[in-house]
Amino acid sequence: MTLPSADSLSRAGYVFAGWNTA
């Protein structure tokens, strides 16, 4: 797992969980 990939997954997961909870 590369740094850019991890960062992308982190951002995507944060946003996904954001509107998923809302």
C-alpha positions, 0 to 999 in steps of 0.5 A: 500500500503506497502513501498516495493510495492510503491517503486517497482511501482515507479521504474517500472513507471519510467522505463516504462515512460522512454522507452515509451517516447523514 
